[in-house]
Amino acid sequence: MVSGFSAKYFLKEDLALEGTLGAYSYGGFGIAGAALFEMPTLAEDEDFDIAWNTGPAVMFGNYHYGGFDNYAYNVFAINAVLGLEMDLNDIPLDIVLEWRPGVYFSSTTEGVYDNEGTNVWFDTFGFAIRYYF
């Protein structure tokens, strides 16, 4: 999962595009994007709403370890997104907790890395504070 700067752009009231640029896997670099289908609001308050979304996503990450076991690898993923978000009503920010299970394809670019190939991971969670417009 990519953690970093995230933004969400609404195409329609119930459909948004999300992009994240930042860190991947303990110091690597990553970029991710998703199409988010905004589901009905779960709870509403004067200051914030609790809502959820779902949709498809893709991710690319690069990790390089330069220590004793020098290695590097690239990862491409096709994910599903299930997110719970607290939308702040006075400013265009939301606080998000997401589950992103998916199929991850990795390839070694340098050194020896024993996790090369295709993996299915169900334990990928993320947290974000996201700007939307």
Stockholm file with secondary structure:
# STOCKHOLM 1.0

chainA/1-133         MVSGFSAKYFLKEDLALEGTLGAYSYGGFGIAGAALFEMPTLAEDEDFDIAWNTGPAVMFGNYHYGGFDNYAYNVFAINAVLGLEMDLNDIPLDIVLEWRPGVYFSSTTEGVYDNEGTNVWFDTFGFAIRYYF
#=GR chainA/1-133 SS CEEEEEEEEEEETTEEEEEEEEEETTTEEEEEEEEEEECCCSEECSSEEEEEEEEEEEEEEEEEECSSSCEEEEEEEEEEEEEEEEEESSSSEEEEEEECCEEEEEEEEESCCTTCEEEEESCCEEEEEEEEC
#=GC SS_cons         CEEEEEEEEEEETTEEEEEEEEEETTTEEEEEEEEEEECCCSEECSSEEEEEEEEEEEEEEEEEECSSSCEEEEEEEEEEEEEEEEEESSSSEEEEEEECCEEEEEEEEESCCTTCEEEEESCCEEEEEEEEC
//
